[in-house]
Amino acid sequence: MLVSKIRKSLSKLYVQVLIGIVAGVLVGHFYPDIGSQLKPLGDLFIKLIRMLLAPIIFASVVVGIARMNDLHEAGRVGVKAVLYFEVASTIALAVGMVIVNVIRPGSGMNIDPAQIDSSAIATYTHAAQQHGMLDFFMSIVPNSIVGAFANGEILPIIFFSLLLAISLAKLGPRTAPFVDMLDMFLQGMFGVVRIVMYVAPIGAFGGMAFTVAKYGIGTLASFGQLMLCLYLTSIFFVVVVLGLVMRMCGLSLWKYLRYIKDEIFITLGTASTEAVLPQMLIKMERLGCSRSVVGMVLPTGYTFNADGTAIYLTMAALFIAQAMNIHLTIWDQLLLLGVMLLTSKGSAGVAGAGFVALAATLATMHKIPVSGLVLLLGVDRFLNEARAVTNLIGNGVATIVVARWEGALDMNKARAMLNRTDTSIDALQSTDEAPTDRTPPKDAIIRPHTR
């Protein structure tokens, strides 16, 4: 009996990933020479997922929008999504700013900016110089469609997919065979995702072993207060802010977190939300959100709705100011918040996106030396785990909110899915074979109350 229970537990993906994370920490700490050589394991898993992102995002957006009966619906969903993204990002920035001012994790470090060697952050500061809003908007339009797909540039792919979907929708019923073919292709890609997920525990093991081996447990102790501050703030934002949002939608946050627990642990181990985007697309549709909403909101949220990154930006910037004894007035901090509302949106597709966005913010403000980023180099990888998990949870909640707002969320199906104990992709697939159109029938949709 006990053996069968253990075997059943070990068969669950999130348990395997958790074991990989713990094993990676132990190997990285006790055998750093070995751990430092295991980075390719984590990189290979991320590479496998990135290989699938471009075609999956393209097919999801095109199929979802092309099957809309009214193009005004697509525009309405997009406006609602952007509005929610901006409100959520502003709240995240404000929460981070308040807490870092209360706890003040950088106070007492007394760092002299003149003594800092900024050569280690040259890559990030160079990227930050090309991180303005004009560059961001110019990057939305690809130089070529093939180039966007070859480089895995999410925002240009979404842009092209939107244009193609609108064109197909205007052509009418005669495009149905092509859209059906794309749908079958999408289901095949989801099948590949399920195969790739078998190596997720190995990827988490390699990524964590390398991180601990390179930066060491001692780094965590040195900057423990900042890390604790960021993790507690992220937990507060998820539990209080997103919990309230889910309550307003009529669903349980805790059950939702259990529903995506596999994806949370994979993100924690790899520090990448890209690693779970394909599974999230599947799960949000199976949760009862219409395909059109999922295909538009979730991939776009990866660019515009980075709640965890927003928290990180305010806390990291003020931490550097406190460590260097730089006094910022309330107006300076409000200006900082306004600048971050812009810079946090322009980091999609950039390696070390949060770090680059922070460098761009500091370069714009001229109050805090950009060289202060050196203070965060040792712990940024650990901070990235907190912001990645928060981003993941926030984007799923955003999809639910927009679907509920749009009246495109099957509440009965959502509650049934959230009450399941086995929420793995394989289990969902076995009980709910992928239909050709996952938009719930009109009589099954519960529309939000209006007053």
N, C-alpha and C positions, 0 to 999 in steps of 0.2 A: 504494500500500500504506500509506504513512505517512498520507496524507490520510484514508483509510478508517478507520484506527485512531483518528485525532484525532476524526473525526466520530462514531465509536462511543463514544468517551470522553465527548464533549460531550453525547451523548444521555442519559447517566446523570444521575439527579436529584441525587445527592450532589455530583457535579462541578459542576453548574449552581448549586447552593446555595453551594458553596465559592467559586466565581467571584463570586457575588453578595456574599458576605461581604467578600472582598478588595476588590472594587470599592467597596463601601460605606465601608470604612476609608479608602481613598484619597480618595474624594469628600469624606467628612467632615473629613479632615485638611487637604487642599489647597483645598477650596472649602466652608468651613464655612457660608457664607450659603445655599448651595444645599442642603447636607446637613441643615441645621436645618429645612428645609421638606419633607423626605422622610419624616417620621414617619408621615403618613397611609398610605404604602405598606405599612409593617409592620403598622399598626393594621388596615388593610383585610383583610390575610391572616388575622390572628388572629380578626377578626370573622367571616370566612367559616367558619373552623373552629368557632368557638363556636356558630355558627348550627346546626351539625350535632350537637354534643355531646349535648344533651338527648335527642333522639329515638334516637340510636345507643346511648347508655347504657341508656335505658329498654328498648329492644327487646332488647339483648344480655342484660341481667339477666333479663328476663321469659322469653325463649325458653330460655335456658340452664337456669334453675331449673325452669320448668314441664315440661321434658322429662326431669327426673330421675325415676327410678322410686321413689326413697325420699327423703322430705323430711328424714330424719335425715342423709342425705348432704350436703344443703345446710348444715345446722347444723354438721356435722363439718368441712366445708371452711371455713366462716366462722371457727370456733374455731382451726383450724390457721393460717389466714391472719393473724389478730390476734396469735397467739403469735409467729409469725415476724416480723411487723412490729415488735413490741415488742423482741425480741431484736436485730434489725438496727438499729433506732433507737438503742438503748442502746450498742451497739458503735460506731456512728458518732459519737455524742456523746463517748464515752470516747476514741476515736482523736483527734478534734479537740482535746480538752482536753489530752491528753498532748503533742501536737506543738506547740501554741501555747505551752505552758509551757517546752518545750525551746528553741524558736527565739526566742520573745519578740519578735515584730515591732513591738510598740508601745513597747518600752523606749527611753528617750532622747528622746521627743517632749515630755515635761514640759508637758502641756496644763493650763492653769488652768481648772477648771470654771466659775468665776465670770465668765470672759471669753467664754463661749460664748453666742451668740444662738440660742436654741432655737425661734424662731418658724418656722423652715423645716421643723420636724418636727411642727408642731401637728396636722396631719392624722393622722399615725401615732400620736401619743400619745393622741389622742381615740379612735381606733379601738381602741387597746390597752385603754382603760378598759372597753370592751364585749367583752373577749376572755377572760373568765373561763370556767371549766369549765362552770358552770351555764348561761351564755349559749350555750356550744357545744352542750350537750345539748339545750337548748330549740330551737336552730336546726335540729336534725335533722328535727323535725316541721314541715312547711310550714303556713303559714296557709291556703293553698289550693293544690290540685294545679296549677291553671292558672298561679298566680303563680310556683311553683317552676320550671315549664317556661319561662315568659316571661323570668325573670331568670337562667336557666341555673345554678341552684343545685344542684351535683352531689350533695351529701350527701342533701338532701331527696328528690331524684329517685331515688336508690338506695333510700332507705327505702320510698318508695311502690312502687317496682318490686318490691322483695322481698315486700311484703304482697300485691300483685296476683299475683305468681308463685306464692306459697304457696297462695293461694286457687284459682288455676287448677289447680294440681297436685292439690288435694284434690277438685276437681270431676270429675277423671278424664278418660277418653278423649273425652268429648263436647266438650271444649275444644280438641281437636286442630285443627279448621279455623281457629279464631281464632289459635292459636299459629303455624300454618303461614303465615297471612296476615302476622303480625308478622315472621316469618322472611323472607318475600319483600320486605316493606318495608325490613328491615335490609339486605338485599342491594342494594336500590335506593339506600339511603343510602351504602353503601360505594362504589357507582358514582359518586355525586356527589363523594365524597372524592377519588377518582382524578382527576376533572376539576379540582377545586380545587387539587390539588397542582401543577398546571402553573404556578401563580403563586407557588409557594413561593420560588423564587430572587429574585423581585422583592420579596417581603416581607422576606427576609433582607437584601437590599441596602438597602431603606429603613430598616429597624430599625437596622442597623449604622451607616449614614451619619449618622442623627440622633444616635445615642449618641456617636460620636466628635466630631461637630460641637459638641454641647452641652457635653460634659465635657472633651474634648481629650486628646491623647496625654500632655500634661504631667501630668494627673491620675494617669495610670497610673504615671508615674515617681515621683511623690510618695508614693504608697502601694504602691509596687512590692513591698515585702517582704511586706505583708499579702496581696496578690493572689497572689504566688508561693507563699506558705505555704498558702493555701487551695487553689490548683490542685494543688500537689504532694500535699497531704493527700487531696484527692478522688481523684487518680490512685492513690495508695497504697491507699485504701479499695477502689476498683474492682478493682485488679489483685490485691491480696493477699486481702482479705476476701471479696469477691464471686467472685474467681477460685477460692478454696478451696471456696466453696459450690457453684460450678458443677462443680468437680472431684468433689465428693461426689455430685453428681447424675449423674455419668458423662458430662458434656458439656464442650466446650472454650469457655472464656470468649472467646478471641480470635476463634473462628469465630462466636460469638454476636454479638460487637461488629461483625464484618463483615456479619452478617445484618441488623442494624438500623442500618447506617451512614447510610442516607438520613435516618432519623429523628434520629440524633445530630446531623448537620450542620444540619438544620432547627431543632432545639432550640437549638443553639449560635447560630444567626443570629437567632432570634426571642426567645431567653431565655424560652421558654414550652413546658412539656411538654404543655399542652392542644392545641398545634398538631399533635401527632402521635398523640393518643390513638386516633382512628379507625383509623389505619394499624397501630398496635400491636395493637389488637384482632384485626385480620385476620392479622397476621404470627404472633402467638402461637398462634392456632388452626391456621394452616398449619404451624406448627412441631410440632404433634402434641399440644398441650395441649387437653383436652376443653373444649367450649364452656361447660359449667357452671362450670368452674374459672376460665376466662378472664373470663367475664361478671361473676363475683363478685369475683375477686381484683384484677384490673387497675384498674377504676374506683375501688374502695375504697382501693387502695394510693395513689392520688393524694391522698387525705386523710390516711391513717394511716401511710404508709411513705415519708416524705420524708427519705431518707438524706442527700442533699446539703444540705438545709435544716438538719438536725441538726448536721452538721459546721460549717456556717456560724454557727449560733447560739452554739456554745461558743467558736469562734475569734473571732467579732466581739465578744462580751461581754468576754472576757479581754483582747482587744486594746485596748478602751476603758479597762479597768482599768489596764493597763500604761501606756498613754499618759498617764493622769492620776495615775500613781504611787500607785494604790490597792492596798494589799496585801490579798490574799485567802488565808486559810488553806486547808489541804486540806479542812477541813470546810465552809468557805464554798463551795468549788468543787464538792464533792459535793452540797451542797444546791442549788447552781445547776444541776447536772446533773439532779437530781430534778425541779426546777421545769420545766426545759426538756422533760422527757419528757411533761409535761402541755401546756405552751403550744405545743409544736410540732404537736400534734394539732388545735388549735383554729383553724388559719389557713386552712382550705379556703374558697375562694370570696371571699377578701378581697384587694383590690388591694394589691400590695406585701406579700404574705403573710409572707415571711420577715422583713421589716422590722417589721411589726406584731407578730409573735411575739416578736421581740427586744425591742421596746418593752414588751410585756406582761411579759416575764421580768424586765427591769431594774426595772420599776415594782413588781413583787412582792418583789424582793430587798431594795431600799432600800440596797444597798451601793454600787452603781454608778449615778451620775446618768444619768437618761434623756436629758438634754441631750447626753450624749456621742454619741448617734446622729448628730449633725451631722457628726462626723468621717468617717462612712461614706457620707454622701449622694453625694459626687462619684464614688465607685467602686462603689456598690451595684449599678448596672446591669451592670458587668463581673463583679462577684462573683456576680450572679444567673445568669450563663451557666454557671459552674462547678456551682452547686448544681442548676440545672435539668437539665443533662446527667447528673449523678450520680443525681438522682431518677428520670430516665427509665430508665437502665440498671438501677437497683436494683429498680424496679417490674417490669421484665421478668423479672429473675432471681427475684423473689418469686413470680411466676406459675409459673415452671418448677419452683421448689422445692415449692410446694403441690401442683401437678399430680403431681410425682414421688412426693411423700409420700402422696398420695391414691391412687396407682396409676392415674392418669388421664393418663399421658404415653406416647405411642407413641414409644419410643426409636428404632426403625428409621426412622420418618418424620423424627424430630428430627435424627438424624445425617445423613440424606439431604439435608434442607433446609440444614443448616449447611455441608455440603460444596459447595453450589451456588456458582457464581461470580456469577451474576446474581440478586440477591435483591430487585429492585424489585417493587412491587405488581403492575404490569402483567405482568411475567414470571411471577410466581407465579400470577396469575389465568389466564394462557394455558395453563399446564400442569396446573392443578388447579382445574377449574371448581367453583364453590361448591356443595357438596352440601347437602341439606336438613338433615342432622344430622352435624356434624363430629366427633362423639365417636368415637374409634377403636374397632373391634370388640374384644371381650374377648380374643380370642386374639392380638391385636397389641399388647396392653398389657404392658409389663414392669413388674411390681410391685417396689417396693424390698425388699431383703433384710431379714429380721428375725432377730434373734439371741435 
